[in-house]
Amino acid sequence: MKAAPAALSASPTTRPTTPATAFARLMEGNKRWVSGALQHPDRDPDRRQLVAQEQEPFGAILACIDSRVPPELLFDTGLGDLYVMRTGGEAVGPVVTGSVEYGPMTSGTPLIVVLGHQRCGAVKAAYESLRHDKPLPGNLHAIVKALQPAYKQAVKEGGADPVETMARAQVKLTATDLRSNQDLAPLVGKGALAVVGAYYSLDTGKVEVLAGAPY
């Protein structure tokens, strides 16, 4: 049997340590995802053993719970590369914010990405709930409450597709809040951390940067 190419199991390069190099690594991975030229890095038993005792992820991703938006796949990364937090519509609260802060504040993770996406069901449900003043059942109302600022922004901006406008507004507002909070702002200020707002296309697989890209 022919052996698999080494690139399929080997990490492309060493761990990125700056916001710019971490961002470049993610976007290179997304280009591979879009084209289908995947490397599947950091996904073998050697990698599992390497990170078993200690981890140093180079990125923290706050994404939606949507089953079609798995960050590790769409950025072509592997085990130990990313901290990943997923909530409906990237809704945030103290526990979520603390989880996002964990990497940058404890292990020097240089990049946070808030990743929204096309046709977000959570955003649509929140939009309809707020527009028609119809509360959602159970704890879904907490998601609606968290997304209310994005709803107000979407109503203010208008546009042909208010749900998409709201989804993008949620990304930008959340990224801005994280970038300026009292714990992360000092890291951002000295260039040790970047907080990027991004948007994923379900149709193409491409990640579009909305704000905060480090260059």
Disulfide bonds with the S-S distance in Angstrom:
none
